[in-house]
Amino acid sequence: MKLLPGPLRRRREEPAPPPREAGDGDLRKGHEQVALEREKEADRQRRREALQEVPIAVAGWIDERTGAGPFLRGFLYRKVPKGTNWFYTLGSATMFAFLSQAVTGVFLAMYYKPTATEAYSSIQHIDEDIFLGQFVRGMHKWGASVMVVLIFLHMGRTFFFGAYKYPRELNWIIGVVLLILTMAMGLTGYLLPFDMRGLWATVVAVNLNSSGPIVGPYLADFLRGGAEFGATTISRFYAIHMLLIPVLIAALIGAHLYLVAKLGTTAPPWLKAEKARELAKEEI
């Protein structure tokens, strides 16, 4: 075994110094650090509580100046019949599809040019040159089909659940008008790209309208802007699609929602059948 030199051997053999005990200064620093962390945490908690109170303060400020609180409580907080399921969300889904169409339509209108010479080129410009233009136009194009499907499903649910009966006949009539306006919006929007498919499909649709009794020829002349398709036809379709029909739909949706809140929703038909059987058993 090889021995180390004397100084190195003595240095290895010397025991390690004992750990230094914490003095009063170190303890004081530790307490100060803990107190500082607690103060920071309390400050963060106060800030979170202040942020949580901002929406409440804003709602209170608006309610104090508009008095909308009682109306919103009556509109939002209402009794829901037993057995309510996902079929009852078709109306809300249709409304949100309309809102999506309105938002995407506004962005498309910023770049679209409703003239016979520039309509098609402006659509190409939206698809190829505008950031997310093709995505927004796709949402608007397929959203129209989604809205048509949803409104038909909603009307079917209303019919088969018997929700068109007393006292909800007026709401059913409003729904039928909304269905017609939705189809009219699809028809007027189909021409706006001004490609061959949209043009000839619109020609066929307008000619079908002209064959209707009494008002058919007048309606066709109104849509065409004259006896034949011309330069004013596309601007007329654009005005109807962008201004007239959305305003009517928005107004009728407001009336529709008011009647739903006032009259409530109907229970599913199978629950009505069970209740009728129970009453029949009680009578027996």
Buried (B, 14 or more C-beta within 10 A) or exposed (E): EEEEEEEEEEEEEEEEEEEEEEEEEEEEEEEEEEEEEEEEEEEEEEEEEEEEEEEEEEEEEEEEEEEEEEEEEEBEEEEEEEEBEEBBBBBEBBBBBBEBBBBBBEBBEEBBBBBBEBBBEBBEBBBEEBEEBEEBBEBBBEBBEBBBBBBBBBBEBBEEBEBBEEEBEEBBEBBEBBBEBBEBBBBBBBBBBBBEEBBEBBBEBBEEBBEEEEEBBEBBBBBBBEEEBEEEBBBBBBEBBBEBBBEBBEEBBEBBBEBBBEBBBBBBEEBBEEEEEEEEEEEE
